Amino acid sequence: MSSRRTRLIAALDTRDPKQAAAWATSVSPHADAIKLGLEFVYAAGFEAVEKVAAGRELFLDLKLHDIPNTVGAAIGSLSRISPAMLTIHAGGGSAMVAAARKACDDSFTLEKRPLLLAVTVLTSLDDHALAEMGVHDGAQAQVLRLAELALRNGADGLVCSAHELAALRAEFGAEPILVTPGIRPQGAVAGDQKRVMTPGAAKDAGADWIVVGRPITAAADPAIAAAAIAAELAL
């Protein structure tokens, strides 16, 4: 049983700023952070991100993936948002991760510098999907490869499936921040997620943060759903 405290990020995946704000108000007493990602940013823009995230820890999940200069410049443009966590794709390579690290260091004060988190393998991908892309030794091997690349070049942590948590802890120890999407409470529908796990199991496997979206936002009462997950993490 892991003794680390595993915290909850509520994923507010919507195009509607009013809906996102209502969810944020509802779940904030129970969630340690909120996530806003591509769907919301593209629809509502960064002013809406600032309004919804005001006074809250923000996991800004943009999964930046481009040439190093472009990624660095994009991160520099995010300094007014001051997210607590920011995502890039580890698959962008060593130079891109290093450029992202430098941009975080140069563009934010030490107190407001976001955790730079590198996405390894999306939780919607399984071994078959990876083989179609030329990765023939499975998700775990690919996650470990990309994790080593990202951490060596300055990432603070990783975004990974709960199924790779134990292997990552064994390989890299307690220091990297591990953020785990694809979390589904017992009995919840998996949807388009392929590599899923319950909140309690992800905690025991070594997650620092779990990301939960539809099981909270699609619930009849999102606050009750978030509170139930937080209670499971507290056991």
NURODO-997472 format. One record per atom (N, C-alpha, C): atom name; x negated, z negated, y negated; residue number from 0; residue in one letter. Coordinates in steps of 0.1 Angstrom, whole numbers, always signed. Example, Ala and Ser with C-alpha at 12.3 -4.5 7.8 and 13.67 -1.06 7.14 Angstrom:
BEGIN
{N {-132 -78 +57} 0 A}
{CA {-123 -78 +45} 0 A}
{C {-132 -78 +33} 0 A}
{N {-128 -71 +22} 1 S}
{CA {-137 -71 +11} 1 S}
{C {-129 -79 +0} 1 S}
//
This chain:
BEGIN
{N {-8 +0 +12} 0 M}
{CA {+0 +0 +0} 0 M}
{C {-9 +0 -12} 0 M}
{N {-6 +10 -22} 1 S}
{CA {-14 +11 -34} 1 S}
{C {-11 -1 -43} 1 S}
{N {-20 -6 -50} 2 S}
{CA {-18 -17 -60} 2 S}
{C {-17 -11 -74} 2 S}
{N {-19 +2 -76} 3 R}
{CA {-19 +7 -89} 3 R}
{C {-4 +8 -94} 3 R}
{N {-3 +7 -107} 4 R}
{CA {+11 +9 -113} 4 R}
{C {+14 +24 -115} 4 R}
{N {+24 +28 -109} 5 T}
{CA {+28 +42 -110} 5 T}
{C {+40 +43 -120} 5 T}
{N {+38 +52 -130} 6 R}
{CA {+48 +53 -141} 6 R}
{C {+56 +66 -140} 6 R}
{N {+67 +65 -146} 7 L}
{CA {+77 +76 -145} 7 L}
{C {+77 +85 -158} 7 L}
{N {+76 +98 -156} 8 I}
{CA {+79 +108 -166} 8 I}
{C {+92 +115 -163} 8 I}
{N {+101 +114 -173} 9 A}
{CA {+114 +121 -171} 9 A}
{C {+113 +135 -177} 9 A}
{N {+115 +145 -169} 10 A}
{CA {+114 +159 -173} 10 A}
{C {+127 +164 -179} 10 A}
{N {+127 +167 -192} 11 L}
{CA {+139 +171 -199} 11 L}
{C {+139 +186 -200} 11 L}
{N {+142 +193 -190} 12 D}
{CA {+142 +207 -189} 12 D}
{C {+155 +213 -193} 12 D}
{N {+155 +217 -206} 13 T}
{CA {+167 +223 -212} 13 T}
{C {+163 +232 -224} 13 T}
{N {+172 +241 -228} 14 R}
{CA {+169 +249 -240} 14 R}
{C {+175 +242 -252} 14 R}
{N {+183 +232 -250} 15 D}
{CA {+192 +226 -261} 15 D}
{C {+186 +214 -267} 15 D}
{N {+182 +214 -279} 16 P}
{CA {+176 +202 -286} 16 P}
{C {+185 +190 -285} 16 P}
{N {+198 +192 -287} 17 K}
{CA {+208 +181 -287} 17 K}
{C {+208 +174 -274} 17 K}
{N {+208 +183 -263} 18 Q}
{CA {+208 +177 -250} 18 Q}
{C {+195 +170 -247} 18 Q}
{N {+184 +176 -250} 19 A}
{CA {+171 +169 -248} 19 A}
{C {+171 +156 -255} 19 A}
{N {+176 +155 -268} 20 A}
{CA {+175 +143 -275} 20 A}
{C {+184 +132 -269} 20 A}
{N {+196 +137 -264} 21 A}
{CA {+205 +127 -257} 21 A}
{C {+199 +122 -245} 21 A}
{N {+193 +130 -237} 22 W}
{CA {+186 +126 -224} 22 W}
{C {+175 +116 -228} 22 W}
{N {+167 +120 -238} 23 A}
{CA {+156 +111 -242} 23 A}
{C {+161 +97 -245} 23 A}
{N {+171 +96 -253} 24 T}
{CA {+177 +83 -257} 24 T}
{C {+182 +76 -245} 24 T}
{N {+188 +83 -236} 25 S}
{CA {+194 +77 -224} 25 S}
{C {+183 +71 -214} 25 S}
{N {+173 +79 -212} 26 V}
{CA {+163 +75 -202} 26 V}
{C {+151 +67 -207} 26 V}
{N {+149 +67 -220} 27 S}
{CA {+137 +60 -225} 27 S}
{C {+136 +45 -222} 27 S}
{N {+147 +38 -220} 28 P}
{CA {+145 +24 -216} 28 P}
{C {+139 +22 -202} 28 P}
{N {+139 +33 -194} 29 H}
{CA {+135 +32 -180} 29 H}
{C {+123 +41 -177} 29 H}
{N {+121 +51 -185} 30 A}
{CA {+109 +61 -182} 30 A}
{C {+98 +57 -192} 30 A}
{N {+86 +59 -187} 31 D}
{CA {+74 +56 -195} 31 D}
{C {+70 +67 -204} 31 D}
{N {+75 +79 -201} 32 A}
{CA {+72 +91 -210} 32 A}
{C {+83 +102 -207} 32 A}
{N {+84 +111 -216} 33 I}
{CA {+92 +123 -214} 33 I}
{C {+84 +135 -213} 33 I}
{N {+89 +145 -205} 34 K}
{CA {+82 +158 -204} 34 K}
{C {+90 +169 -211} 34 K}
{N {+84 +176 -220} 35 L}
{CA {+90 +189 -225} 35 L}
{C {+80 +200 -222} 35 L}
{N {+86 +211 -217} 36 G}
{CA {+78 +222 -212} 36 G}
{C {+82 +235 -218} 36 G}
{N {+78 +246 -210} 37 L}
{CA {+80 +259 -215} 37 L}
{C {+94 +263 -219} 37 L}
{N {+104 +259 -211} 38 E}
{CA {+118 +262 -213} 38 E}
{C {+122 +257 -227} 38 E}
{N {+119 +245 -230} 39 F}
{CA {+123 +239 -242} 39 F}
{C {+115 +244 -254} 39 F}
{N {+102 +245 -253} 40 V}
{CA {+94 +250 -264} 40 V}
{C {+97 +264 -268} 40 V}
{N {+99 +273 -258} 41 Y}
{CA {+102 +287 -261} 41 Y}
{C {+116 +288 -268} 41 Y}
{N {+125 +280 -264} 42 A}
{CA {+139 +281 -270} 42 A}
{C {+140 +274 -283} 42 A}
{N {+134 +262 -284} 43 A}
{CA {+137 +253 -296} 43 A}
{C {+126 +252 -306} 43 A}
{N {+113 +255 -302} 44 G}
{CA {+102 +254 -311} 44 G}
{C {+96 +241 -312} 44 G}
{N {+84 +240 -319} 45 F}
{CA {+77 +228 -319} 45 F}
{C {+83 +217 -329} 45 F}
{N {+90 +222 -339} 46 E}
{CA {+97 +211 -347} 46 E}
{C {+107 +203 -339} 46 E}
{N {+114 +210 -330} 47 A}
{CA {+123 +203 -321} 47 A}
{C {+115 +194 -312} 47 A}
{N {+104 +198 -307} 48 V}
{CA {+95 +190 -298} 48 V}
{C {+92 +177 -306} 48 V}
{N {+87 +178 -318} 49 E}
{CA {+84 +166 -326} 49 E}
{C {+96 +157 -328} 49 E}
{N {+108 +162 -330} 50 K}
{CA {+119 +154 -332} 50 K}
{C {+123 +146 -319} 50 K}
{N {+124 +153 -308} 51 V}
{CA {+128 +147 -295} 51 V}
{C {+117 +137 -291} 51 V}
{N {+105 +140 -293} 52 A}
{CA {+94 +131 -289} 52 A}
{C {+90 +120 -298} 52 A}
{N {+97 +119 -310} 53 A}
{CA {+93 +109 -320} 53 A}
{C {+94 +95 -314} 53 A}
{N {+83 +88 -315} 54 G}
{CA {+83 +74 -310} 54 G}
{C {+82 +73 -295} 54 G}
{N {+80 +84 -288} 55 R}
{CA {+79 +83 -273} 55 R}
{C {+66 +90 -269} 55 R}
{N {+61 +85 -257} 56 E}
{CA {+50 +92 -250} 56 E}
{C {+54 +106 -246} 56 E}
{N {+47 +116 -249} 57 L}
{CA {+51 +130 -246} 57 L}
{C {+41 +136 -237} 57 L}
{N {+46 +141 -225} 58 F}
{CA {+39 +149 -216} 58 F}
{C {+42 +164 -220} 58 F}
{N {+33 +171 -227} 59 L}
{CA {+36 +184 -231} 59 L}
{C {+31 +194 -220} 59 L}
{N {+40 +199 -213} 60 D}
{CA {+36 +207 -201} 60 D}
{C {+37 +222 -204} 60 D}
{N {+26 +227 -210} 61 L}
{CA {+26 +241 -213} 61 L}
{C {+18 +249 -203} 61 L}
{N {+10 +243 -195} 62 K}
{CA {+2 +250 -185} 62 K}
{C {-6 +261 -190} 62 K}
{N {-14 +258 -200} 63 L}
{CA {-21 +269 -207} 63 L}
{C {-31 +276 -198} 63 L}
{N {-31 +289 -198} 64 H}
{CA {-40 +297 -189} 64 H}
{C {-43 +310 -196} 64 H}
{N {-55 +312 -201} 65 D}
{CA {-58 +324 -209} 65 D}
{C {-74 +324 -210} 65 D}
{N {-79 +333 -218} 66 I}
{CA {-94 +333 -219} 66 I}
{C {-98 +320 -227} 66 I}
{N {-110 +315 -225} 67 P}
{CA {-114 +302 -231} 67 P}
{C {-111 +301 -246} 67 P}
{N {-114 +311 -254} 68 N}
{CA {-113 +310 -268} 68 N}
{C {-98 +308 -272} 68 N}
{N {-89 +315 -265} 69 T}
{CA {-75 +314 -268} 69 T}
{C {-69 +301 -264} 69 T}
{N {-73 +296 -253} 70 V}
{CA {-69 +282 -249} 70 V}
{C {-74 +272 -258} 70 V}
{N {-86 +273 -262} 71 G}
{CA {-92 +263 -272} 71 G}
{C {-84 +263 -285} 71 G}
{N {-82 +275 -290} 72 A}
{CA {-75 +277 -303} 72 A}
{C {-60 +272 -302} 72 A}
{N {-54 +274 -290} 73 A}
{CA {-40 +269 -289} 73 A}
{C {-40 +254 -289} 73 A}
{N {-49 +248 -282} 74 I}
{CA {-49 +233 -282} 74 I}
{C {-52 +228 -296} 74 I}
{N {-61 +235 -304} 75 G}
{CA {-63 +231 -318} 75 G}
{C {-50 +231 -326} 75 G}
{N {-41 +241 -323} 76 S}
{CA {-29 +242 -330} 76 S}
{C {-19 +231 -326} 76 S}
{N {-21 +224 -316} 77 L}
{CA {-12 +213 -311} 77 L}
{C {-15 +200 -317} 77 L}
{N {-25 +199 -326} 78 S}
{CA {-29 +186 -330} 78 S}
{C {-18 +178 -338} 78 S}
{N {-9 +186 -345} 79 R}
{CA {+2 +179 -352} 79 R}
{C {+12 +173 -343} 79 R}
{N {+13 +178 -331} 80 I}
{CA {+23 +173 -321} 80 I}
{C {+18 +159 -315} 80 I}
{N {+5 +158 -313} 81 S}
{CA {-1 +146 -308} 81 S}
{C {+6 +142 -294} 81 S}
{N {+5 +151 -284} 82 P}
{CA {+10 +147 -271} 82 P}
{C {+1 +137 -265} 82 P}
{N {+7 +129 -256} 83 A}
{CA {-1 +119 -248} 83 A}
{C {-8 +126 -237} 83 A}
{N {-2 +137 -232} 84 M}
{CA {-7 +144 -221} 84 M}
{C {-5 +159 -223} 84 M}
{N {-14 +167 -219} 85 L}
{CA {-14 +182 -221} 85 L}
{C {-19 +189 -209} 85 L}
{N {-12 +200 -204} 86 T}
{CA {-16 +206 -192} 86 T}
{C {-22 +220 -194} 86 T}
{N {-32 +223 -186} 87 I}
{CA {-38 +236 -185} 87 I}
{C {-38 +240 -170} 87 I}
{N {-41 +252 -167} 88 H}
{CA {-42 +256 -153} 88 H}
{C {-57 +256 -149} 88 H}
{N {-60 +248 -138} 89 A}
{CA {-74 +248 -134} 89 A}
{C {-79 +262 -129} 89 A}
{N {-69 +270 -125} 90 G}
{CA {-73 +284 -121} 90 G}
{C {-78 +293 -132} 90 G}
{N {-78 +288 -144} 91 G}
{CA {-84 +295 -155} 91 G}
{C {-99 +296 -155} 91 G}
{N {-105 +287 -146} 92 G}
{CA {-120 +287 -145} 92 G}
{C {-127 +277 -153} 92 G}
{N {-140 +275 -149} 93 S}
{CA {-149 +265 -156} 93 S}
{C {-149 +266 -171} 93 S}
{N {-152 +278 -176} 94 A}
{CA {-153 +280 -190} 94 A}
{C {-140 +277 -198} 94 A}
{N {-129 +280 -192} 95 M}
{CA {-116 +277 -198} 95 M}
{C {-114 +262 -199} 95 M}
{N {-116 +255 -188} 96 V}
{CA {-114 +241 -188} 96 V}
{C {-124 +234 -198} 96 V}
{N {-136 +239 -198} 97 A}
{CA {-146 +233 -208} 97 A}
{C {-142 +235 -222} 97 A}
{N {-136 +247 -225} 98 A}
{CA {-131 +250 -238} 98 A}
{C {-120 +242 -242} 98 A}
{N {-111 +239 -232} 99 A}
{CA {-100 +230 -235} 99 A}
{C {-104 +216 -238} 99 A}
{N {-114 +211 -230} 100 R}
{CA {-120 +198 -233} 100 R}
{C {-126 +197 -247} 100 R}
{N {-133 +207 -251} 101 K}
{CA {-140 +207 -264} 101 K}
{C {-129 +207 -275} 101 K}
{N {-119 +215 -273} 102 A}
{CA {-108 +216 -283} 102 A}
{C {-101 +202 -284} 102 A}
{N {-99 +195 -273} 103 C}
{CA {-92 +182 -274} 103 C}
{C {-101 +172 -282} 103 C}
{N {-114 +173 -279} 104 D}
{CA {-124 +164 -285} 104 D}
{C {-125 +167 -300} 104 D}
{N {-125 +180 -304} 105 D}
{CA {-127 +184 -318} 105 D}
{C {-114 +183 -326} 105 D}
{N {-103 +185 -320} 106 S}
{CA {-90 +186 -328} 106 S}
{C {-82 +173 -330} 106 S}
{N {-85 +163 -322} 107 F}
{CA {-77 +151 -322} 107 F}
{C {-87 +139 -325} 107 F}
{N {-81 +129 -332} 108 T}
{CA {-89 +117 -333} 108 T}
{C {-90 +110 -320} 108 T}
{N {-99 +101 -318} 109 L}
{CA {-101 +94 -305} 109 L}
{C {-88 +87 -301} 109 L}
{N {-81 +81 -311} 110 E}
{CA {-69 +74 -308} 110 E}
{C {-58 +83 -303} 110 E}
{N {-57 +95 -308} 111 K}
{CA {-46 +104 -305} 111 K}
{C {-50 +115 -295} 111 K}
{N {-62 +115 -290} 112 R}
{CA {-66 +126 -281} 112 R}
{C {-58 +125 -268} 112 R}
{N {-51 +137 -264} 113 P}
{CA {-43 +137 -252} 113 P}
{C {-52 +136 -240} 113 P}
{N {-46 +131 -229} 114 L}
{CA {-52 +133 -216} 114 L}
{C {-51 +148 -212} 114 L}
{N {-62 +154 -208} 115 L}
{CA {-62 +168 -205} 115 L}
{C {-61 +169 -189} 115 L}
{N {-49 +174 -185} 116 L}
{CA {-46 +175 -171} 116 L}
{C {-46 +189 -166} 116 L}
{N {-53 +191 -155} 117 A}
{CA {-54 +204 -149} 117 A}
{C {-45 +206 -138} 117 A}
{N {-36 +216 -138} 118 V}
{CA {-27 +219 -127} 118 V}
{C {-35 +226 -116} 118 V}
{N {-34 +221 -104} 119 T}
{CA {-41 +226 -93} 119 T}
{C {-32 +237 -86} 119 T}
{N {-24 +234 -77} 120 V}
{CA {-15 +243 -70} 120 V}
{C {+0 +239 -73} 120 V}
{N {+8 +248 -78} 121 L}
{CA {+22 +245 -82} 121 L}
{C {+29 +239 -70} 121 L}
{N {+38 +230 -72} 122 T}
{CA {+45 +224 -61} 122 T}
{C {+56 +234 -55} 122 T}
{N {+58 +245 -62} 123 S}
{CA {+67 +255 -56} 123 S}
{C {+60 +265 -46} 123 S}
{N {+47 +263 -45} 124 L}
{CA {+39 +271 -36} 124 L}
{C {+36 +264 -23} 124 L}
{N {+37 +271 -12} 125 D}
{CA {+33 +265 +1} 125 D}
{C {+22 +274 +7} 125 D}
{N {+17 +271 +19} 126 D}
{CA {+6 +278 +25} 126 D}
{C {+9 +293 +26} 126 D}
{N {+22 +296 +30} 127 H}
{CA {+25 +311 +31} 127 H}
{C {+24 +318 +18} 127 H}
{N {+29 +312 +7} 128 A}
{CA {+28 +318 -6} 128 A}
{C {+14 +320 -11} 128 A}
{N {+5 +310 -8} 129 L}
{CA {-9 +311 -12} 129 L}
{C {-16 +322 -4} 129 L}
{N {-12 +323 +9} 130 A}
{CA {-18 +334 +17} 130 A}
{C {-15 +348 +11} 130 A}
{N {-3 +349 +6} 131 E}
{CA {+1 +362 +0} 131 E}
{C {-8 +365 -12} 131 E}
{N {-14 +354 -18} 132 M}
{CA {-22 +356 -30} 132 M}
{C {-37 +356 -26} 132 M}
{N {-40 +356 -13} 133 G}
{CA {-54 +357 -9} 133 G}
{C {-61 +344 -6} 133 G}
{N {-53 +333 -7} 134 V}
{CA {-59 +319 -3} 134 V}
{C {-54 +316 +11} 134 V}
{N {-63 +317 +20} 135 H}
{CA {-59 +317 +34} 135 H}
{C {-62 +303 +41} 135 H}
{N {-68 +294 +34} 136 D}
{CA {-71 +281 +41} 136 D}
{C {-62 +270 +36} 136 D}
{N {-50 +273 +30} 137 G}
{CA {-40 +263 +27} 137 G}
{C {-41 +256 +14} 137 G}
{N {-30 +249 +11} 138 A}
{CA {-28 +243 -2} 138 A}
{C {-38 +232 -4} 138 A}
{N {-41 +224 +6} 139 Q}
{CA {-50 +212 +3} 139 Q}
{C {-64 +217 +0} 139 Q}
{N {-69 +227 +7} 140 A}
{CA {-82 +232 +5} 140 A}
{C {-83 +237 -10} 140 A}
{N {-73 +245 -14} 141 Q}
{CA {-73 +251 -27} 141 Q}
{C {-72 +240 -38} 141 Q}
{N {-64 +230 -35} 142 V}
{CA {-63 +219 -45} 142 V}
{C {-76 +212 -47} 142 V}
{N {-83 +209 -36} 143 L}
{CA {-96 +202 -37} 143 L}
{C {-106 +211 -44} 143 L}
{N {-106 +224 -42} 144 R}
{CA {-115 +233 -49} 144 R}
{C {-113 +232 -64} 144 R}
{N {-100 +234 -68} 145 L}
{CA {-97 +235 -82} 145 L}
{C {-99 +221 -88} 145 L}
{N {-96 +211 -81} 146 A}
{CA {-98 +197 -86} 146 A}
{C {-113 +195 -90} 146 A}
{N {-122 +198 -81} 147 E}
{CA {-136 +197 -84} 147 E}
{C {-140 +205 -96} 147 E}
{N {-136 +217 -97} 148 L}
{CA {-139 +225 -108} 148 L}
{C {-134 +219 -121} 148 L}
{N {-121 +215 -121} 149 A}
{CA {-116 +209 -134} 149 A}
{C {-122 +196 -138} 149 A}
{N {-124 +187 -129} 150 L}
{CA {-130 +174 -132} 150 L}
{C {-145 +176 -136} 150 L}
{N {-152 +185 -130} 151 R}
{CA {-166 +187 -134} 151 R}
{C {-167 +193 -148} 151 R}
{N {-157 +199 -153} 152 N}
{CA {-157 +206 -166} 152 N}
{C {-149 +198 -177} 152 N}
{N {-145 +186 -174} 153 G}
{CA {-140 +177 -184} 153 G}
{C {-126 +173 -184} 153 G}
{N {-118 +178 -174} 154 A}
{CA {-104 +173 -173} 154 A}
{C {-104 +158 -170} 154 A}
{N {-94 +152 -176} 155 D}
{CA {-92 +138 -174} 155 D}
{C {-85 +135 -161} 155 D}
{N {-77 +145 -156} 156 G}
{CA {-70 +143 -144} 156 G}
{C {-64 +156 -139} 156 G}
{N {-55 +154 -130} 157 L}
{CA {-49 +166 -123} 157 L}
{C {-34 +165 -122} 157 L}
{N {-28 +176 -121} 158 V}
{CA {-14 +177 -117} 158 V}
{C {-14 +183 -103} 158 V}
{N {-8 +176 -94} 159 C}
{CA {-9 +180 -80} 159 C}
{C {+4 +175 -72} 159 C}
{N {+6 +181 -60} 160 S}
{CA {+17 +177 -52} 160 S}
{C {+13 +163 -46} 160 S}
{N {+23 +155 -43} 161 A}
{CA {+21 +142 -37} 161 A}
{C {+14 +143 -23} 161 A}
{N {+16 +155 -17} 162 H}
{CA {+10 +157 -4} 162 H}
{C {-5 +158 -4} 162 H}
{N {-11 +160 -16} 163 E}
{CA {-25 +161 -17} 163 E}
{C {-31 +148 -24} 163 E}
{N {-23 +138 -27} 164 L}
{CA {-28 +126 -34} 164 L}
{C {-39 +119 -25} 164 L}
{N {-36 +117 -13} 165 A}
{CA {-45 +109 -4} 165 A}
{C {-59 +116 -3} 165 A}
{N {-58 +129 -2} 166 A}
{CA {-71 +137 -1} 166 A}
{C {-79 +137 -14} 166 A}
{N {-72 +137 -25} 167 L}
{CA {-78 +137 -38} 167 L}
{C {-84 +123 -40} 167 L}
{N {-77 +112 -37} 168 R}
{CA {-83 +99 -39} 168 R}
{C {-95 +97 -30} 168 R}
{N {-94 +102 -18} 169 A}
{CA {-106 +101 -8} 169 A}
{C {-118 +108 -14} 169 A}
{N {-116 +120 -20} 170 E}
{CA {-127 +128 -25} 170 E}
{C {-132 +124 -38} 170 E}
{N {-123 +120 -47} 171 F}
{CA {-127 +117 -61} 171 F}
{C {-126 +103 -66} 171 F}
{N {-120 +94 -58} 172 G}
{CA {-119 +80 -61} 172 G}
{C {-107 +77 -70} 172 G}
{N {-108 +66 -77} 173 A}
{CA {-97 +60 -85} 173 A}
{C {-97 +66 -99} 173 A}
{N {-108 +71 -104} 174 E}
{CA {-109 +74 -118} 174 E}
{C {-99 +86 -123} 174 E}
{N {-98 +97 -116} 175 P}
{CA {-90 +108 -122} 175 P}
{C {-75 +103 -123} 175 P}
{N {-69 +107 -134} 176 I}
{CA {-54 +105 -135} 176 I}
{C {-47 +115 -127} 176 I}
{N {-39 +111 -118} 177 L}
{CA {-31 +120 -109} 177 L}
{C {-16 +120 -113} 177 L}
{N {-11 +131 -117} 178 V}
{CA {+3 +133 -121} 178 V}
{C {+10 +142 -111} 178 V}
{N {+21 +137 -106} 179 T}
{CA {+27 +143 -94} 179 T}
{C {+41 +148 -97} 179 T}
{N {+44 +161 -98} 180 P}
{CA {+57 +166 -99} 180 P}
{C {+63 +168 -85} 180 P}
{N {+74 +174 -84} 181 G}
{CA {+80 +177 -71} 181 G}
{C {+85 +164 -64} 181 G}
{N {+89 +154 -72} 182 I}
{CA {+93 +141 -67} 182 I}
{C {+109 +142 -65} 182 I}
{N {+113 +138 -54} 183 R}
{CA {+128 +138 -51} 183 R}
{C {+132 +125 -44} 183 R}
{N {+140 +117 -50} 184 P}
{CA {+145 +105 -44} 184 P}
{C {+152 +108 -30} 184 P}
{N {+152 +98 -22} 185 Q}
{CA {+158 +100 -8} 185 Q}
{C {+172 +106 -9} 185 Q}
{N {+174 +117 -3} 186 G}
{CA {+187 +124 -3} 186 G}
{C {+189 +134 -13} 186 G}
{N {+180 +135 -23} 187 A}
{CA {+181 +145 -34} 187 A}
{C {+178 +159 -28} 187 A}
{N {+184 +169 -35} 188 V}
{CA {+181 +183 -31} 188 V}
{C {+167 +187 -36} 188 V}
{N {+160 +194 -27} 189 A}
{CA {+146 +198 -31} 189 A}
{C {+146 +210 -41} 189 A}
{N {+156 +218 -41} 190 G}
{CA {+157 +230 -50} 190 G}
{C {+145 +239 -47} 190 G}
{N {+138 +244 -58} 191 D}
{CA {+127 +253 -56} 191 D}
{C {+114 +247 -53} 191 D}
{N {+114 +234 -51} 192 Q}
{CA {+101 +227 -48} 192 Q}
{C {+99 +228 -33} 192 Q}
{N {+86 +230 -29} 193 K}
{CA {+83 +232 -15} 193 K}
{C {+76 +219 -10} 193 K}
{N {+67 +213 -18} 194 R}
{CA {+59 +201 -13} 194 R}
{C {+64 +189 -21} 194 R}
{N {+74 +182 -15} 195 V}
{CA {+80 +171 -22} 195 V}
{C {+78 +158 -15} 195 V}
{N {+81 +147 -22} 196 M}
{CA {+79 +133 -17} 196 M}
{C {+88 +124 -25} 196 M}
{N {+92 +113 -19} 197 T}
{CA {+100 +103 -26} 197 T}
{C {+91 +95 -36} 197 T}
{N {+97 +89 -46} 198 P}
{CA {+89 +81 -56} 198 P}
{C {+81 +70 -50} 198 P}
{N {+87 +62 -41} 199 G}
{CA {+79 +52 -34} 199 G}
{C {+67 +57 -26} 199 G}
{N {+69 +68 -19} 200 A}
{CA {+59 +73 -11} 200 A}
{C {+47 +79 -20} 200 A}
{N {+51 +85 -31} 201 A}
{CA {+41 +90 -40} 201 A}
{C {+33 +78 -46} 201 A}
{N {+39 +67 -49} 202 K}
{CA {+33 +56 -54} 202 K}
{C {+23 +51 -44} 202 K}
{N {+27 +49 -32} 203 D}
{CA {+18 +44 -21} 203 D}
{C {+6 +54 -18} 203 D}
{N {+8 +67 -21} 204 A}
{CA {-2 +76 -19} 204 A}
{C {-13 +77 -30} 204 A}
{N {-10 +70 -42} 205 G}
{CA {-20 +69 -52} 205 G}
{C {-16 +76 -65} 205 G}
{N {-4 +80 -68} 206 A}
{CA {+0 +86 -80} 206 A}
{C {-1 +77 -92} 206 A}
{N {-6 +81 -103} 207 D}
{CA {-6 +73 -115} 207 D}
{C {+7 +76 -123} 207 D}
{N {+12 +88 -122} 208 W}
{CA {+25 +92 -129} 208 W}
{C {+32 +101 -119} 208 W}
{N {+46 +99 -119} 209 I}
{CA {+54 +109 -112} 209 I}
{C {+63 +116 -122} 209 I}
{N {+66 +128 -120} 210 V}
{CA {+75 +136 -128} 210 V}
{C {+88 +139 -121} 210 V}
{N {+99 +135 -127} 211 V}
{CA {+112 +137 -121} 211 V}
{C {+121 +143 -131} 211 V}
{N {+127 +155 -127} 212 G}
{CA {+136 +162 -136} 212 G}
{C {+150 +162 -132} 212 G}
{N {+154 +172 -124} 213 R}
{CA {+168 +173 -121} 213 R}
{C {+175 +161 -114} 213 R}
{N {+168 +154 -105} 214 P}
{CA {+175 +142 -100} 214 P}
{C {+179 +132 -111} 214 P}
{N {+173 +132 -122} 215 I}
{CA {+177 +124 -134} 215 I}
{C {+187 +131 -143} 215 I}
{N {+183 +143 -147} 216 T}
{CA {+191 +150 -157} 216 T}
{C {+204 +156 -152} 216 T}
{N {+205 +159 -139} 217 A}
{CA {+217 +164 -133} 217 A}
{C {+226 +153 -128} 217 A}
{N {+222 +140 -129} 218 A}
{CA {+229 +129 -124} 218 A}
{C {+241 +127 -133} 218 A}
{N {+252 +120 -127} 219 A}
{CA {+263 +117 -135} 219 A}
{C {+260 +108 -147} 219 A}
{N {+250 +99 -144} 220 D}
{CA {+245 +90 -155} 220 D}
{C {+230 +90 -154} 220 D}
{N {+223 +98 -163} 221 P}
{CA {+208 +99 -162} 221 P}
{C {+201 +86 -163} 221 P}
{N {+207 +77 -171} 222 A}
{CA {+201 +63 -173} 222 A}
{C {+200 +56 -160} 222 A}
{N {+211 +56 -153} 223 I}
{CA {+212 +49 -140} 223 I}
{C {+202 +55 -130} 223 I}
{N {+202 +68 -130} 224 A}
{CA {+192 +75 -121} 224 A}
{C {+178 +72 -124} 224 A}
{N {+174 +72 -137} 225 A}
{CA {+161 +68 -141} 225 A}
{C {+158 +54 -138} 225 A}
{N {+167 +45 -140} 226 A}
{CA {+165 +31 -137} 226 A}
{C {+163 +29 -122} 226 A}
{N {+170 +36 -113} 227 A}
{CA {+168 +35 -99} 227 A}
{C {+154 +39 -95} 227 A}
{N {+149 +50 -101} 228 I}
{CA {+136 +54 -97} 228 I}
{C {+125 +44 -102} 228 I}
{N {+127 +39 -114} 229 A}
{CA {+118 +29 -120} 229 A}
{C {+118 +16 -111} 229 A}
{N {+130 +13 -106} 230 A}
{CA {+131 +1 -97} 230 A}
{C {+123 +4 -84} 230 A}
{N {+124 +16 -79} 231 E}
{CA {+117 +19 -66} 231 E}
{C {+102 +18 -69} 231 E}
{N {+97 +23 -80} 232 L}
{CA {+83 +22 -83} 232 L}
{C {+78 +8 -85} 232 L}
{N {+87 -1 -89} 233 A}
{CA {+83 -15 -92} 233 A}
{C {+82 -23 -79} 233 A}
{N {+87 -18 -68} 234 L}
{CA {+87 -26 -55} 234 L}
{C {+73 -29 -50} 234 L}
//
